[in-house]
Amino acid sequence: MNKTFGNHANISNFLTLMFKGPQSLRDIERETGMAYETVRHLARHLHGKGCVYIAGWRRDMMNRASIALYQIGIGVDVPKPRARTGTERTRKSQIKKAASDQRLGYKEKLSMFKPAVEADSVQSLISTWGRT
């Protein structure tokens, strides 16, 4: 199947950006004004022919390594990093929370909110109310 990838100016802009260093498809789309699908098809076509390779991975807003960075030339694709397991994500979250609590003096702040009435006093009040 023969696909066309736009005019010569688009392809020229695409290749010029690729020579500047690793680029994501969204970076190329933004810089060239080409449609994302056109950029994606062109990158996949060139990748299949061995003209470009995946030089690295960028993290997205959710901190997942899901954005491929393409580089022009002959090279070996950098493997995509494995996703963190649920346990790893939970552990990292707990560590961050503990560090945050420690920075904020969490335990000291909690001690400022001691109950106004001690538990023994509450029990005596409850038992007193029951006798009336």
N, C-alpha and C positions, 0 to 999 in steps of 0.2 A: 504494500500500500504506500503510495506516495503522498506525503503531507507537505503542505506549504506552511511556512512559518512567518509570513508577513513579508514586508518589502525589504530591500537590501539595507536601507537605513536602520531598520529595527535590528537586523542581524548584526550589522556593524556596531551599533550601540551595545548590543548584548555582549559581543566579543571584547569590545573595548573595556567594559566593566569587569569582565572575567579576568583580564590581564592585570587589573589593579590588585587582585588578591581574592581570597575566598569570599563568596557572596551568597546570600540566601536568595531564594526565588522572589521573595517579597521585596528585598533590596533592589533587585534587578527591575522588577515591575515598577517600583517607585521612581527609579532613576531614568528608565527608558520611556515610560508611558505606555509600554506594551500591556496587553491584557494578561492577567495572571495565567490563564490556561495556555496562552501562546508561549509564555516563558517556560511553563512547566513542560509542555510538549517538546520544546526545543532543547531544554536541559536533559530530559530523558533520552531524546534521540541522540544527542552528542555523548551522553554517558554510555549508551548502548554501543556506540561506535568506538569508544575508548578515547575520546577527545577531551573529556572532562572527568573528574573523579570527585568523590566526597572527601574534602580535606578536614572536616571536623563537624561538630554538632554544637548548636547554640541552644541555650535553655529558654523556654517560653515563659509566659507570665505565671504559670503554675509550677515553675522550676523543674519542668520535664525537659530532657534533652531530646527534642523532637524536630528541630529545625536544621535541615542539612545545609552545609556550606559547601558550595561547588567551587572547584578550582580548575582552571584550564591547564591542560597538559596530561602527561602520562603518569599515572600514580596509582597506588593501591588505596582503595576506599578505607577510610577509618571506620571501624565497626561502631555501630550505635551502642552507647552505654546501656547496660541493663537497667530496667526500671527498679526502683526501690520497692521492697516488700512492705506490706502493711505494718509489720513489726518494726522495720527500720524507720518508717515515717513516724510512727507513734513514739519511738525512742528519741528521735531527733526533736520532736515537739516537746517531749517531757524535759529534755536537757535545756532547750531554749526557755521554757517556762520557769524552770528552776533557776537558771541564770538571771532571768528577769526579776523573779521574786527576790533573789539575793541582792541584786542591785537596788531594788526599791526598798529594801529593809522590810520585807513582807512580814516576818515574824514579829518585829518590833511594832509594826503598825497594828497587827492583830491584838497585841497585848494592850493597846490603848482602848480597845473595845471590850473591856471586861464587863460582865453583866453587873447591873446596878445592885441586884439582890443575889446573894449566894444561894446555891441549890438547897442547902439545909434550911435556910429561912423560908424558901418557897414551900418546902414540904411541911414545915410547921404551920404556915399560913393556910395551906390546903386542909390540913387536919383540923385546924381551928374553925374553919368555915363549916366543916362537916358537923361540928358539935352544936351549932347554934340553932 
